[in-house]
């Protein structure tokens, strides 16, 4: 059985998924900005899955000073930049259908990318993903003696179960990316009422998979059972 996320974790995920919608309806965004931000959001999701998939060689013990509030803020800021940088590359093949369809429709993507309705949500999503990562890292490590991180303390939780959960999460994320292509076609090729119907529906789908990971495991049983 999958472990459902806590209130704080789910709240962070919901806030991250909501930012493309806020950009679309609250920051005078467009279908193109929504698709661009959604591709970035999907890339961040993949990054979180990969970055939080534990290995037996991962550290279990950290310097107690890393739990200081200022050190947590520094870690969140640094990790946000790192996640954003890598997600920017990962999103390229994801967003390619939107770029292709948009170019055919005469969209100037350089103008779209330069808008504040893109950069403000990008910063927000990166910070939210970083806080999510930091929370999970702290939940899986314990404090020990001052110095470099080590494997001095026992592993927190079950590594095998975590790995199975990550495989199911990855399968669900790939399915969401495949569905994103359909959203691109609807928003760019047809627009109109689709601009009001499909972004909220797709966002709800993202939230649903985060809130109910057990559903994803039932949909993808073979990946869930892999070792």
C-alpha positions in Angstrom: 0.0 0.0 0.0 1.4 3.4 -0.9 2.0 6.0 1.8 -0.2 9.0 1.1 1.6 12.4 1.5 1.1 14.4 4.6 -0.8 17.7 4.7 2.3 19.8 4.3 3.7 17.8 1.4 0.4 17.7 -0.4 0.0 21.5 0.2 3.4 22.1 -1.4 2.5 20.0 -4.4 -0.9 21.6 -4.8 0.7 25.1 -4.7 3.3 24.1 -7.3 0.6 22.7 -9.6 -1.6 25.7 -9.2 1.0 28.3 -10.3 0.6 27.6 -14.1 -3.2 28.2 -13.6 -2.5 31.4 -11.6 -0.3 32.6 -14.4 -3.0 31.8 -17.0 -5.9 33.4 -15.2 -4.3 35.9 -12.8 -1.1 37.2 -14.6 -2.6 37.7 -18.0 -1.0 34.5 -19.3 -1.9 32.5 -22.4 -2.2 29.0 -23.6 1.5 29.1 -24.5 2.6 30.2 -21.0 0.4 27.5 -19.4 2.0 24.8 -21.6 5.5 26.1 -21.0 5.0 26.2 -17.2 3.3 22.9 -17.1 6.2 21.3 -19.0 8.6 22.8 -16.4 6.4 21.6 -13.6 6.4 18.0 -15.0 10.2 18.2 -15.3 10.4 19.3 -11.7 8.2 16.3 -10.8 10.6 13.9 -12.5 13.5 15.6 -10.8 11.9 15.1 -7.4 11.3 11.5 -8.1 14.9 10.8 -9.2 16.4 13.0 -6.4 14.4 11.3 -3.7 14.9 7.7 -4.8 17.1 6.3 -2.1 20.1 4.1 -2.6 21.8 1.9 0.1 24.8 4.2 -0.1 22.9 7.4 0.7 23.8 9.3 3.8 21.7 8.7 7.0 23.4 11.1 9.4 24.0 14.9 9.0 25.6 17.7 10.9 23.2 19.1 13.5 24.0 22.6 12.2 22.3 21.7 9.0 19.0 21.9 10.9 19.5 25.5 11.7 16.9 27.7 10.1 19.4 29.8 8.2 21.1 26.7 6.9 17.7 25.3 5.8 17.0 28.5 3.9 20.4 28.4 2.2 19.8 24.7 1.2 16.3 25.5 -0.2 17.7 28.5 -2.3 20.6 26.4 -3.6 18.5 23.4 -4.4 15.9 25.5 -6.1 18.5 26.8 -8.5 19.8 23.4 -9.1 16.4 21.8 -9.7 15.4 24.7 -12.0 18.6 24.4 -14.1 18.3 20.7 -14.6 14.5 20.8 -15.1 15.1 23.4 -17.8 17.0 20.8 -19.9 14.6 17.9 -19.1 11.6 19.9 -20.2 12.9 20.4 -23.7 11.6 17.1 -25.2 8.4 17.5 -23.1 7.6 20.9 -24.4 8.6 20.2 -28.0 5.0 19.4 -29.2 3.9 22.8 -27.8 6.8 24.5 -29.6 6.1 22.7 -32.8 2.4 23.4 -32.8 2.9 27.0 -31.6 5.4 27.7 -34.3 3.0 26.5 -36.9 0.3 28.8 -35.4 2.7 31.8 -35.5 3.6 31.9 -31.8 6.7 33.9 -31.0 8.2 31.8 -28.2 10.9 34.3 -27.4 8.2 36.8 -26.4 6.4 34.2 -24.4 9.5 33.2 -22.5 10.3 36.8 -21.6 7.0 37.5 -19.9 6.7 37.9 -16.2 3.8 35.4 -16.3 6.4 32.8 -17.0 9.4 33.8 -14.8 7.5 34.5 -11.6 5.8 31.1 -11.5 9.1 29.4 -12.5 10.8 30.9 -9.5 7.8 29.9 -7.3 7.6 26.4 -8.5 11.4 25.9 -8.1 11.2 27.1 -4.5 8.2 24.9 -3.7 9.9 21.8 -5.2 13.0 22.6 -3.2 11.1 22.9 0.1 9.5 19.5 -0.8 12.9 18.0 -1.4 14.3 19.5 1.8 11.4 18.2 3.9 11.9 14.7 2.6 15.6 14.8 3.0 15.3 15.8 6.7 12.6 13.1 7.2 15.0 10.4 6.0 18.1 11.6 7.9 19.0 12.0 11.6 21.5 14.4 13.2 24.8 13.1 14.6 28.2 14.5 15.3 29.5 17.7 13.7 31.2 17.1 10.4 30.5 15.7 7.0 27.3 13.6 6.3 27.8 9.9 6.9 26.0 6.6 7.2 26.7 6.3 11.0 23.0 5.9 12.0 20.6 3.3 10.8 18.5 3.8 7.7 15.2 5.6 8.3 12.3 3.7 6.8 12.4 0.9 4.2 14.6 1.3 1.1 13.0 -1.4 -0.9 9.5 0.0 -0.3 10.7 3.5 -1.2 12.2 2.2 -4.5 9.0 0.4 -5.5 7.1 3.6 -4.7 9.5 5.7 -6.9 9.0 3.3 -9.8 5.2 3.6 -9.6 5.6 7.4 -9.3 7.8 7.5 -12.3 5.3 5.5 -14.3 2.5 7.8 -13.3 4.6 10.8 -14.2 5.4 9.4 -17.7 1.6 8.9 -18.2 1.0 12.5 -17.3 3.6 13.7 -19.7 2.0 11.7 -22.5 -1.4 13.3 -21.6 0.3 16.7 -21.8 0.7 16.2 -25.6 -3.1 15.9 -25.9 -3.4 19.1 -23.9 -1.0 20.9 -26.3 -3.1 19.9 -29.3 -6.4 21.0 -27.7 -5.1 24.4 -26.4 -3.1 25.5 -29.4 -5.1 23.9 -32.3 -8.6 24.6 -30.9 -8.3 27.1 -28.0 -11.7 28.7 -27.3 -13.6 26.8 -24.6 -10.6 24.5 -24.2 -8.6 27.2 -22.6 -11.1 27.3 -19.7 -11.8 23.6 -19.4 -8.6 21.7 -20.0 -6.0 23.6 -17.8 -8.1 23.1 -14.6 -8.8 19.5 -15.5 -5.2 18.7 -16.2 -4.1 20.4 -13.0 -6.7 18.4 -11.0 -5.2 15.2 -12.6 -1.7 16.2 -11.4 -3.0 16.8 -7.9 -5.0 13.6 -7.9 -1.9 11.5 -8.7 0.0 13.2 -5.9 -2.8 12.9 -3.4 -3.5 9.2 -4.2 -0.3 7.5 -5.2 -1.9 4.2 -4.4 -4.1 4.6 -7.5 -1.0 5.0 -9.6 0.4 1.7 -8.1 -2.8 -0.1 -9.1 -2.7 1.3 -12.6 0.9 0.3 -13.0 1.2 -3.0 -11.1 4.2 -4.4 -13.1 6.4 -1.4 -12.4 5.2 -1.4 -8.8 6.4 -5.0 -8.5 9.8 -4.5 -10.0 12.8 -4.8 -7.8 
